[in-house]
Structures are given as structure tokens and as C-alpha cells.
Amino acid sequence: MRVDIWSDVVCPFCYIGKKRLEAAAEQAGVELEVHWHSFELDPEAPLRQEISNSERLAQKYGRTLAEVEDMQRNIAAMAAAEGIEFNWENANSGNTFNAHRIIHLAQSKGLGSEAKEAFFYSYMTQGLPIGERETIEDVAARIGLNPVEVDDVLNSDEYADFVKFDQEVARDQLKVTGVPFFVFDQRVALAGAQPREVFLQVLEKAMETAHDTDTAPDVNQCDADGQCDSTTE
């Protein structure tokens, strides 16, 4: 089954949603054909933040540091239930445009899901600075991409149009305001890192029906302003 997914590599709910979808597909015996699409939560972000991720979020949204840290702990607990070690204290957020370009390169080689997983892991578990070239090159090498091709992409504007097009489709056609956002079989839409049983229901619906696109309720997303919370903002 084809699944189109809009996400960002610094979105913990996108990683959680990926794991829940994979588990649901395995349980249902459904083979997925995943197409990854770019969605930058903060296109204006620098390559590397000079303050901690928690401090940045507290400043941006007018919350106390304690409130943000409590929110991050809750997300980490949700992640742990899906086998993800989210070391939020060490998160090095930054601009993800180049990471998205490399994901498109990887996808052209049939390695899109491997690239996405490696970027998620690098940011959320290893705490690597996701916007810096060294991290991007490390991820690319880890999944077996040709370093010369990777350098050529990073030294050019290659795949930039792919990233921009993905985001235009999300904004103008799908009216996406937060990620993750899933479209099953190009007709059934699901927003947020829904519980595993919801993914199962949607997989079944996509297999059994041919109705017009529907959208499930939003829950557990990172919004278009880059804020992640356990409820839709």
C-alpha cells in the first residue's frame, strides 16, 4: 500500500508516528510503499541553535523552562513506548533544509525510509546537530550513499525544488498545519501520531473502501511553528 508522509526530522511525533505505522502494518500484514515528503517546521532556523532546545522553545512560546521540560519528558515517555530513546536534554535543533534534500537523494536510490530513520536517530537519540554538514554527511554515509553524490548535492541547489514543492502541496492542497501527516492510498488522510489501533483502522479502511479523502482528528503533532505538544495547538 502506498503511504505518503509529510514530516520533519526534528519532530519527535513524526518519529513516534513512523514507528506506530510500521508496527500497525506488520500486525495487519500490509506491505508499505512509503513516499517521504518534506515539511520544515522552522525554515528560518540557523544551522545550529546557540541555546538549548528547551530554552529556545520556552522563549519562543512564552512558557517557563520547567513547563517545556515537563512537556519534553512526556514526549520522551511516549517515544520510549515505541522503542525510541528520545534524549531531549541533548537535542541540537537547527535548519533541516539540507537534511530534506539528502532524504530526497536517498529516496531516489530506494533508501528514503533508511535516511529518515537515520536522521531521526541522529537528532533524537544521539543528539547530533542536525543542521550541520558533518552530521548530514555522517547520516548519508551510514545508509550507504555515495559521498561524492552527497557532496555534489550539498554544494548545489539540487533537490531544493523537491523540498519546496512538497511544502507547497502540504500548505496549498492538503491544508497541513502540523506533522506528521499521512495519506494512505492517495485518498485517506490521517493527521498526527495516532495510537497504533487507529493506524490499523485506517489501513483497513484504505484497503476496503474507495471513498473520497477523509481526515482523522488531529492529535500529537508538531505544528507549523515548530512547537511539539501532546495536543494540537
Buried (B, 14 or more C-beta within 10 A) or exposed (E): BEBBBBBBBBBBBBBBBBBBBBBBBEEBEBEBEBBBBBBBBBBEBEBBBEEBBBEBBBEEBEBEEEBBBEBBEEBBEBBEEBEBEBEBEBBBBBBBBBBBBBBBBBBEBEBBBBBBBBBBBBBBBBBBBBBBBEBBBBBBEBBEBEEEBBEEBBEEEBBBEBBBEBBEBBEEEBEBBBBBBBBBBEBBBBBBBBEBEBBBBBBEBBEEEEEEEBEBEBBBBBBBEBBBBEEBB
